[in-house]
Amino acid sequence: MAKLTINGVSVPIDADPRTPLLWVLREHLGLTGTKFGCGAGTCGACTVHLGDQAVFACQTAIEAVGDTPVTTIEGLSAAGDHPLQRAWIAEQVPQCGYCQSGQIMRAAALLRSTPKPGRDRIIEAMAPNLCRCGTYPRIVRAIERAAKET
């Protein structure tokens, strides 16, 4: 049995150590804000924070997590009012919405490491996350808006 710290709470996990973090979050803990997209680490829908780093939960085995805290979209802000979440609404980013939690989590990691990124840095940092609906211009505007608030 493993113990993981998810969104600030220590939780026991009874799963094979090779189980992807994504399945533990969704199936064991019911944290369905982190989405299954491709399962191959190419779309970014499953992006969460492992410590301060944005990672693909579908490609991260729970044995690799160790004592490093995990933050999901549910843990980004208890009230759902993180500057990025507010900016996402203001800029009307979501269309289908499926990739949005992963997009927000990658953007949050970017703003933590680079509080005032330029447009080119935003585009570069967000490249691992795909949006089938093509809302990239709105995503960039939302990140720029959130950066002004922090």
N, C-alpha and C positions, 0 to 999 in steps of 0.2 A: 504494500500500500504506500502510495506517495502522498506527500503533502505539498500543495501548491498554494501560493498566495495570489488570489484572483480578485482584482478590484479592492485590494486592501484587506481581504478576508482570507484567513488560512483555512483551506478545505482539504479533507482527506479524499484521495482519488484511488479507487480500486479498479485499476486498468493495467493492461500490459504496458510496460515502460516505453515500448515503441509506438504506442497509440499516438496519432497526431493530436496536437493540442486542440485543433478545430473540433474534433469529435468529442473530446472531453468537455469543452465549453458548451457545445450545442446539445449533445446527447446525455451527458452525465449531470451537467449543471443547469441546463435549460436556458443558457444565455444565447439566444438565437439572433441577437443583433449582428453577430459575426457570421457572415454568409459563406456558404460553400459555392464556389464559382466553377473552377476548373479542376481543382485537386492536384494540380501540377505546378503551382507556384508561378503561374504566368498571367493571372488576371488581377490579383490584389484584393478581391472581394473579402478575403479572410484576414486582412491586415489587422494586427493587434500590436500592442507594445510589450516587448520583453525588456524590462528595465526601461531605458530611454529610447530603445531602438524599435523601429517599425519592422515587423517580421510577418511572413506568411504563416498563419496558424496551420495550414494544411501541410506544410513542409517541416514543422517543428514538432519533433517527438517530445512527449512529456518528460522523458529522461534527460533531454537537453535543457529543460527549463530550470531544474534544480531549485535553488533558493531565490532565483531572480523573480521579482514580482511581475505579474501579467496584468495589463489593463486592457479591457475591451471597451467598445463604444458605450456599454452600460455604465462603466466606471469612469468615463471621461469627465462627466459632470453629473452629480446626483440630481440636479434639477433640470438637466438638459439645456443649460444656458451657457455652455462654454462659448467663448467668442466665435469659434468656428461654427458651432451649431446655429448661433444667431445669424452669422454671416450667410450660411447656407440658405436659411429661410429668406433673408433680405434679398439675396441675389437670385432666388428661385432656382437653385441649382438642380434639384432632383427632377428627373423626368420619370423613368420607371422606378428609380430609387434603389435598385438592387446593389449597386456598387458603392453606394454613398457612405455606409459605415466604414468601409475600408479606405475610401478617399479621405474622409475626415480624420481617421486615425493616422494615415500617412502624413497629412497636412499638419496635424498636431505635433508629430515628431519633428517635422521640418521647423515649425515655429519655435519649438523648444531649443533646437540646436542653432537656428538662425532666425532670431526674432524679427528682423526686418529684411526678408529676402527680396531681391529684385525679381522681375518677371522671368528672366532667363533661369534663375536659380529655382524658382517655383516649378517651371516646366520640367527642368531636369529632375528635380526631386520627386515629382509626381509621375514620372514616366512609367514606373513599374505597375501602376494601377490603371486599368482599362475601364472605359465607359462606353458601353455599346450604343448609348443614345447620343454620344458626342457632345456632352455638355461641358467640354473642356474650357471654353472661354468663360463660362459662368463659374467653374471651379477656380480658375485663376483669379477672377474678380473677388470671389468670396475669401480666398486666402489673403489677397491684398487688403481687403476690408478688415479681416480679423487681425492682421499684422498691425494695422493702425490703432487698434484697440488695446493692444498689449504693450 
